[in-house]
């Protein structure tokens, strides 16, 4: 892969001529494609359509599935808007660029190398492609191992498994990308490369699951916190208040 500023169609020919095909990989990493996609979890929105097409209906080329979302409402890289379909497309890009199933790539490059104690699972669609935006399952302690890897900026016991500069770029808002900053992208979080950025002077970030799962990372102190959950509703106002309060207290006590 030459550059994350390449258009998606460089790697996914099935999206050539579409709005997503004409969007850079960087814009997808930042959830800033400018392509319309509704994700409110009411069963009638675009994420519901995407899920039905990948999980329920007759197997299709996943590129053809995501190509149906093809209305641009803003220039790429100018407006943040959460859209799971963009993570799905990144999975297609990764599979094409590496020639390897996404789960195998993760296993060989990271999962096995960090000494995970249990098998993980990843749901696939009818074509055999991993559902990149969801449905990855692992144990609590293996998620903590992943968090530890991220806290050390991709290093694990002397080996650099993920390029350090990549993780710095992934968890830092570039000058000129103010739409991604904490308290701008959302009332609290900012956004990096598929990760949520916490406000404050220190570089801290989080992985958030739809029903309350949280992984919080503080690279400065190397502290991490993993919170598992199965909320009844996909989105609940104030649901993160207590985990974030606990995280703040842990940092005050131990993050020196």
RABEL-V704618 format. One record per residue. N is the residue number from 1. RES is the residue in three letters. SS is DSSP state (~ for helix, > for strand, _ for the rest). PHI is phi in radians with two decimals (NA if undefined). PSI is psi in degrees with one decimal (* if undefined). Layout:
N/RES/SS/PHI/PSI  N/RES/SS/PHI/PSI
This chain:
1/UNK/_/NA/120.7  2/UNK/_/-1.24/-50.7  3/UNK/_/-2.75/145.4  4/UNK/_/-1.33/-2.5  5/UNK/_/-1.58/0.1  6/UNK/_/-1.15/148.0  7/UNK/>/-1.23/151.7  8/UNK/~/-0.96/-37.6  9/UNK/~/-1.10/-16.9  10/UNK/~/-1.04/-31.0  11/UNK/_/-1.98/-26.3  12/UNK/_/-2.08/92.3  13/UNK/~/-1.11/-26.1  14/UNK/~/-1.16/-12.0  15/UNK/~/-1.86/8.9  16/UNK/_/-1.06/135.1  17/UNK/_/1.46/-0.5  18/UNK/_/-1.79/166.6  19/UNK/_/-1.12/-41.7  20/UNK/_/-1.18/-35.5  21/UNK/_/-1.10/-30.5  22/UNK/_/-1.56/7.3  23/UNK/_/-1.77/142.9  24/UNK/>/-1.26/154.4  25/UNK/~/-1.06/-38.2  26/UNK/~/-1.01/-43.8  27/UNK/~/-1.09/-35.4  28/UNK/~/-1.22/-41.6  29/UNK/~/-1.00/-36.8  30/UNK/_/-1.57/5.1  31/UNK/_/0.92/45.3  32/UNK/_/-2.32/41.3  33/UNK/_/-1.23/-31.2  34/UNK/_/1.44/4.4  35/UNK/>/-1.59/137.3  36/UNK/_/-1.20/131.0  37/UNK/_/-2.79/120.9  38/UNK/_/-1.67/134.9  39/UNK/_/-2.49/80.7  40/UNK/_/-2.07/-2.4  41/UNK/_/1.08/45.2  42/UNK/_/-1.82/5.5  43/UNK/_/1.47/-9.2  44/UNK/_/-2.08/-0.5  45/UNK/_/-1.50/-176.8  46/UNK/~/-1.18/-34.6  47/UNK/~/-1.15/-32.8  48/UNK/~/-1.18/-42.5  49/UNK/~/-1.06/-43.9  50/UNK/~/-1.10/-45.2  51/UNK/~/-1.09/-42.5  52/UNK/~/-1.10/-41.1  53/UNK/~/-1.14/-35.2  54/UNK/~/-1.53/-33.2  55/UNK/~/-1.77/-32.2  56/UNK/_/-1.96/-45.7  57/UNK/_/-1.33/175.6  58/UNK/_/-0.98/140.7  59/UNK/_/-0.97/135.4  60/UNK/_/-2.35/162.2  61/UNK/_/-1.07/121.7  62/UNK/~/-1.05/-26.7  63/UNK/~/-1.11/-39.3  64/UNK/~/-1.18/-31.7  65/UNK/~/-1.15/-47.5  66/UNK/~/-1.34/-19.3  67/UNK/_/-1.16/-17.0  68/UNK/_/-1.20/-19.8  69/UNK/_/-1.62/97.4  70/UNK/_/-2.47/34.2  71/UNK/_/-2.05/117.9  72/UNK/>/-1.59/133.1  73/UNK/_/-2.05/-8.6  74/UNK/_/-2.72/153.1  75/UNK/_/-1.08/145.3  76/UNK/_/-1.01/143.3  77/UNK/_/1.32/21.2  78/UNK/_/-2.14/-19.9  79/UNK/_/-2.49/129.7  80/UNK/_/-1.49/135.2  81/UNK/_/-2.71/120.5  82/UNK/_/-1.19/126.9  83/UNK/_/-2.60/107.8  84/UNK/~/-1.04/-27.2  85/UNK/~/-1.04/-27.1  86/UNK/~/-1.25/-33.5  87/UNK/~/-1.21/-37.9  88/UNK/~/-1.02/-43.2  89/UNK/~/-1.16/-38.2  90/UNK/~/-1.05/-35.4  91/UNK/~/-1.10/-38.8  92/UNK/~/-1.16/-40.0  93/UNK/~/-1.08/-46.1  94/UNK/~/-1.09/-44.2  95/UNK/~/-1.07/-42.7  96/UNK/~/-1.19/-42.7  97/UNK/~/-1.21/-34.9  98/UNK/~/-1.67/-21.4  99/UNK/_/1.20/20.2  100/UNK/_/-2.29/138.7  101/UNK/_/-0.94/143.2  102/UNK/~/-1.02/-41.8  103/UNK/~/-1.12/-40.2  104/UNK/~/-1.14/-39.9  105/UNK/~/-1.08/-45.9  106/UNK/~/-1.07/-44.8  107/UNK/~/-1.05/-48.3  108/UNK/~/-1.27/-37.1  109/UNK/~/-1.51/-30.7  110/UNK/~/-2.29/-57.1  111/UNK/~/-1.03/-46.5  112/UNK/_/-1.23/-37.1  113/UNK/_/-1.20/-24.4  114/UNK/_/-1.67/11.5  115/UNK/_/1.21/37.6  116/UNK/_/-1.03/147.1  117/UNK/_/-1.67/-9.7  118/UNK/_/-2.50/156.2  119/UNK/_/-1.17/145.9  120/UNK/_/-1.84/168.7  121/UNK/>/-2.34/153.5  122/UNK/>/-2.49/121.5  123/UNK/_/-1.15/146.4  124/UNK/>/-2.12/157.8  125/UNK/_/-1.52/-175.0  126/UNK/_/-1.13/-20.1  127/UNK/_/-1.55/-7.5  128/UNK/_/1.67/2.7  129/UNK/_/-1.50/136.6  130/UNK/>/-1.04/139.6  131/UNK/_/-1.33/95.9  132/UNK/_/-1.15/-25.8  133/UNK/_/-1.56/-0.6  134/UNK/_/-2.86/-178.2  135/UNK/_/1.21/32.9  136/UNK/>/-1.76/127.7  137/UNK/>/-2.17/131.6  138/UNK/_/-2.60/168.3  139/UNK/_/-1.36/162.0  140/UNK/~/-0.99/-48.1  141/UNK/~/-1.23/-30.8  142/UNK/~/-1.25/-34.8  143/UNK/~/-1.08/-37.3  144/UNK/~/-1.15/-35.7  145/UNK/~/-1.10/-43.3  146/UNK/~/-1.05/-42.6  147/UNK/~/-1.08/-40.1  148/UNK/~/-1.09/-40.7  149/UNK/~/-1.03/-44.0  150/UNK/~/-1.19/-36.4  151/UNK/~/-1.12/-28.3  152/UNK/_/-1.68/22.1  153/UNK/_/0.89/45.7  154/UNK/_/1.56/1.3  155/UNK/>/-1.70/141.2  156/UNK/>/-2.41/106.9  157/UNK/_/0.85/51.7  158/UNK/_/1.58/-8.9  159/UNK/>/-1.91/135.2  160/UNK/>/-1.61/95.3  161/UNK/_/-1.38/-34.1  162/UNK/_/-2.12/132.8  163/UNK/_/-0.94/130.1  164/UNK/~/-1.03/-40.9  165/UNK/~/-1.11/-33.6  166/UNK/~/-1.06/-45.7  167/UNK/~/-1.22/-33.6  168/UNK/~/-1.10/-44.8  169/UNK/~/-1.12/-38.1  170/UNK/~/-1.20/-22.7  171/UNK/_/-2.08/21.3  172/UNK/_/-2.33/136.3  173/UNK/_/-1.48/124.0  174/UNK/_/-1.25/150.0  175/UNK/_/-0.98/135.2  176/UNK/_/1.64/-9.8  177/UNK/_/-1.88/45.4  178/UNK/~/-1.04/-23.4  179/UNK/~/-1.18/-12.0  180/UNK/~/-1.73/-3.7  181/UNK/_/-1.21/150.8  182/UNK/_/-0.97/142.1  183/UNK/_/1.19/6.9  184/UNK/_/-2.03/-54.9  185/UNK/_/-1.02/-43.7  186/UNK/_/-2.39/169.9  187/UNK/_/-1.05/-18.2  188/UNK/_/-2.23/-59.1  189/UNK/_/-1.44/152.6  190/UNK/>/-1.78/-171.5  191/UNK/>/-2.51/137.8  192/UNK/_/-1.96/-133.5  193/UNK/_/-1.56/88.7  194/UNK/_/1.11/21.8  195/UNK/_/-2.33/154.5  196/UNK/>/-1.65/135.9  197/UNK/>/-1.84/132.9  198/UNK/_/-1.52/148.0  199/UNK/_/-1.21/160.7  200/UNK/_/2.09/167.4  201/UNK/_/-1.25/-34.1  202/UNK/_/-1.29/145.5  203/UNK/_/-1.39/107.0  204/UNK/>/-2.36/146.0  205/UNK/>/-2.59/170.6  206/UNK/>/-2.54/152.9  207/UNK/>/-1.91/128.1  208/UNK/>/-2.13/130.2  209/UNK/_/-1.66/160.4  210/UNK/_/-1.12/-30.7  211/UNK/_/-1.99/32.4  212/UNK/_/1.87/-2.8  213/UNK/_/-1.23/139.1  214/UNK/>/-2.46/134.8  215/UNK/>/-2.15/120.6  216/UNK/>/-1.97/139.3  217/UNK/>/-2.37/131.3  218/UNK/>/-2.13/97.6  219/UNK/_/-1.07/-31.3  220/UNK/_/-1.09/-47.5  221/UNK/_/-1.66/-10.5  222/UNK/_/1.19/18.3  223/UNK/>/-1.42/143.2  224/UNK/>/-2.39/156.7  225/UNK/>/-2.46/131.3  226/UNK/>/-2.01/128.2  227/UNK/>/-2.20/116.0  228/UNK/_/-1.64/154.0  229/UNK/_/-2.89/158.3  230/UNK/_/-2.44/74.1  231/UNK/_/-1.12/147.3  232/UNK/_/-1.19/-35.2  233/UNK/_/-1.88/144.2  234/UNK/_/-1.04/-35.8  235/UNK/_/-2.42/126.6  236/UNK/_/-2.33/124.6  237/UNK/_/-0.99/131.3  238/UNK/_/1.38/5.2  239/UNK/_/-1.15/-25.2  240/UNK/_/-1.59/-1.0  241/UNK/~/-1.03/-47.7  242/UNK/~/-1.24/-46.6  243/UNK/~/-1.02/-38.7  244/UNK/~/-1.23/-34.3  245/UNK/~/-1.15/-41.4  246/UNK/~/-1.09/-44.8  247/UNK/~/-1.05/-43.5  248/UNK/~/-1.07/-41.4  249/UNK/~/-1.17/-39.6  250/UNK/~/-1.08/-43.0  251/UNK/~/-1.12/-39.8  252/UNK/~/-1.13/-37.5  253/UNK/~/-1.40/-39.1  254/UNK/~/-2.11/-10.5  255/UNK/_/-1.59/34.1  256/UNK/_/-1.62/*
